[in-house]
Amino acid sequence: MTEPMPREPVTRGHATFQSAYPPSEETFAGDIMLRLAGGVWEDTDEIRDHFVETAEDIDDYYPDGPASADDVPGIFDRVLAEYRRVVTDVSYDAAFLTALPELLLSRGIVMSWGDGFDTGEAVEYAAELAEVARDEGYSVRGYAYVHTQDIDRLVMTGHLFVGFGVFGDRDDAAARAIGQEIVDILRAADLPVEWTGSTDARIESQPLLYEFPIDD
């Protein structure tokens, strides 16, 4: 059996920061790059269509905004090409985090990854996932979540926040057990972990390198 590769220390930021269009919420091309790097989409056409549809609304928001929706596909294709140039391999952390929802589900914990803008929306998505999991025969003990703002932060800073809890009435003991299990899983994968042990505090992991190539 081949031994898994050890996790190397993270010594740099996301590769796209060395590209012609570094990720940013303050430029049009940078926002496209941030969405690509976050990976929360079915395919790249979904992101392209989003920016085409919102081009008129965001034209004045970005200093480099498109003159019209017709300009968006060309800008998008240039940013995507640049992403593909600088990100060519899956990082250790990205590979592990991609597999984390399935790993947690096998332990009765549903995970909402990149669903919802904030905690409230992410927990709503987790509840929907729990219903599906129960229909498939899983015994759901609780949930974990990473919302879209967390994904952006992970790309921009390498800092990940993971929320968790239990459904129904508040049960600190059960929620704390969920949190500790997530911490143990992250540590077993050699990811750096910080958690106060409080059910009101999210689990933190940094620095991480979240990179994966885009083929489609």
N, C-alpha and C positions, 0 to 999 in steps of 0.2 A: 504494500500500500504506500502511495506517495504521501509524504508528510506535507502538510500545508505550509506555504511560505510564511515566514515570520513577518510581523508588521514592522515596517521601518519607521523611524521617527519622522514626523512631518517637519520639514525645514523650509517650506515655501508655501506661497498662496496658490490659488487656483491658476492653472496655466493660461486661462483667458485674460488674466491681468497683463500678460506679456503680449497680447494680441493688438491688432489695430483698433479693435473695438472692445475695450475692457468693460466688464459688467458694471452697470450703474443704473440707478433709478432716475438719474437726472438728464440722460441723453436718450434719444430714440434708439440708436444702434446699440447703446449699452443696455437698454432695457430688453431688447430682443436677445442679446447675449445672455443676460441674466435668466431669462425664461428658458433658453436652450440649456443652460448649465444646470438649472434646477431639475429638469427631466420630468416634470409633472404634466405630461401630455400623452395623447395616444400616438401621435406622429407629428413630424415637423409641419405638415400641412395645417394642423390644428392651430399652431402658433401663428403661422403666416396669415391664416384667415382671420384670426383675432385682431392682428394689427391692421389688416386691410379694413376690417369692419369699423374699427375705432379711429381710423386715421383722421377723419374730420374733427372728431372731438378732442384729440390730443395734439393737433397741429400747433397750437399756441403754447402748449405746456413744455415742449422740448426745444432747445435752441437749434437742434439739427433735425427738427421734424420734417416729414415729407410735405412737398407742395400739394400733393393730392394722393388719393388712394392708389392711383395708377403707379406711383413711384415706390410703393411699399414692397412689392415682390422683388424688385431689383435690389433694394437695400437689404431685405431679408436674405436673399441669396448670397450677397457679399459677406454678411455677418456669419451665415452658416458655413460658408467656405472657410472663413477664418477660424471658426471654432474647430472644424475638422482638421485644419492645419496644425493647430497647437495641442489639441487633445487627441491622442492616438491610442491610449491604453486605459483600461479600467484600473482605478486605484484600489488598493486593499480596502479602504474604508467604504468606498462606493459599492464594491462587491458585497461586503458584509451587510451594509444597510439595506441594499436591495433585497437581500434574503431574509432580513429581520422580520417583516410581517408574517411570512409563512412559518418561521421558527416560533414566533410567539403564538400563532394560531394553534400550533401543535400542543401548546401548553394551556390552551383555553383563554388566550388573551388576543382580542382583535386589535389590529393596529390601523389607524387612519393616517396615511402617509401623504402629505401634500394636499389634503382635502380640507377646504374651508379656509377663510381668511384669518380667523382668530380661534381662540379656544372654544367658544360656544358653537361655532359652525363645525369645528373639527370633531367635537364630541357628538354632535348630531349625526355626522357621517359614521362615526364609530358605532352608534346605536343601530344604524341601518346595516352596517357590516355584521353586527352581532345577530340581527334577525336572519340574515342570509346564512351565517355560520350555523346557527341552531337548526335551520331547515336542512342543512347538510349533515346534521348529526353531531356537531361539536357541542361540548359542554362549555359555555362561555363563563369565565370567572371575572373578567374585567376587561379593561381597554387601555391602549396607549395611543398617543397621537403626536404628530408633528405637522403643524399647519403651514400654509404657504409662506407666511412671514418667516417662519423658522427655516424653511428651505432657502429663502433668499439670504438669511443670515449665515447659514451653513456655507453657501457659495462665497459670500462676500468676506467672511471672517474666519471660517473654519470652526465656528462655535455652534454646537448642536444642543437644542433643548428638547427634552422628551417629557410630555405630560402623561399622566396615567390616572386610573381610578377604577371604581366599580359602579355598576348601574344600580338604580334604585336608591333606597335610603342610605344615608351616609354610614359608612362602616370603616373607621380609620384602621382597624387591625387588618381587615381584608385588603384595603387599599395599600397599606404599608407593605404587606406581603407581595402584592403585585409590583410595587416599586422596587423592592429588594431583589425580586426575581429578574427584573429588567437590568438592574445594576450588575447582578452576577453574570448575566449573559454577555453584557458589554465587556466586562472585565475578562471573561473567559476568552474573548476574541482579541484581547490585548488593547482595547480602546481605553483611553484615559477617561475616568469617570469621577464626577463630584456629585454628591447628594447629601443633604442635611439629615435625611431620614424622616423629614416631615411630609405628611400627605399633602400639604399646601405648597410644597416646593417641587419644582420640576427637576428632573435629572439632567445634568449637563455633561457634555463631553467635548473636549478641545485639547489641542488643535487637531482637526481632522482634514483630510484631503478628499473631496468628493468630486471625482472626475470619471467620466465614461465617454467613449467615442460615440458618435451618432452616425448610423449607417443609412437610415431611411431619409 
